[in-house]
């Protein structure tokens, strides 16, 4: 059996894909190089960019998770944390570790209003935007579902510094809700200029070490 790390990128009704989030930032190659000696495969699939429901995304990515013969460690990013949680709940026999990285804030009216306006501007039907943004701490999942993530190790990686879309209060709420979860060293989200250009601290190296330590 081959263990795998499954990277679920961020974005919501925009042009973001796995290559832009994980690939061009050096994360996919860095993790692959670090984990290959241990026989761990790194997968970075594209989420459907214009899905009108979270179930559509889970179905698409779930096909790939279901094909794995060994344990799966999922790293969800930003709005991809929602997909990561739903995949973890759907495949309890496969997923054995979960990282919620830069979790998008779901319980903030101003953040949701901004997100809704942007999604509709990009062509999302208003009713679908309402549905996608509904939830609790995280969009698309209930707080009860979040609190049920206790059978496996769960870690939360904050956005540092925080920003209106990735607030510190979301990290704190997740840590309180998921018994036994722990916080990992934070950094800016990978697609942002702060992650790409700031070498003090070296965010890519820090992020790679942090993820490798947790998933391995």
C-alpha positions, 0 to 999 in steps of 0.5 A: 500500500502506498500512502499519499498526501492529497493537496486541495487548493483554495479558491471559490469561483475564480481562476485558481487551480492546483498549479497556481496554488501548489505548483508554481509556488514550489510546494508540490515539487518540494513535498514530493522530493521530501516524501518520496524516500518514505514512499509517500506520493503527493497528489495535487488535483484541480477542484472544479472551478465553477461548481454550484454545490460542495457535493459536486466538488467532493464527488469529483475529488472523491473519485481520486481519493477512492482509488488510493490503496493506502492511507491518505493525508489531506491538506486543505487550503483556504476554501479548499478546507471545506472540501478537505473536511467533507472528504475526510468525513466521506472516507473515514477508512482512508483518511488518517491525517488532516491539515486545515491550512489558511482556513477561509473565514465562514462565520463573518458577515462582511467576509461573506458579503464580499465573497458573494459579490465577487462570485456573482460578478464572476458568473455564479448564480446568486442562489448557488453563491448563497448555498456555497457560503452557508455554514458555520466556522467553515463554509459548506460544513456545520460546526457539528461536522467540524467537531466530529473530526476527532478520530484522526490527528488534525492540525490547523495552519493559520494565515500570518498575518491574518487578513479579512478572508483568513481571520485568526478567529477562525483558527481559534474556533477550529482549535476549540471545536476539534478536540486534540487538534493542534496549531502549526507554524503559520505563513501567508497563503502561497499564491500571494506575493508575500509568500513568494517574495519574502525570504525572511523567514523563508516561507516555502522551506518553513511550510515544507518542513511543517507539512512533512513533519505532520503528515509523516 
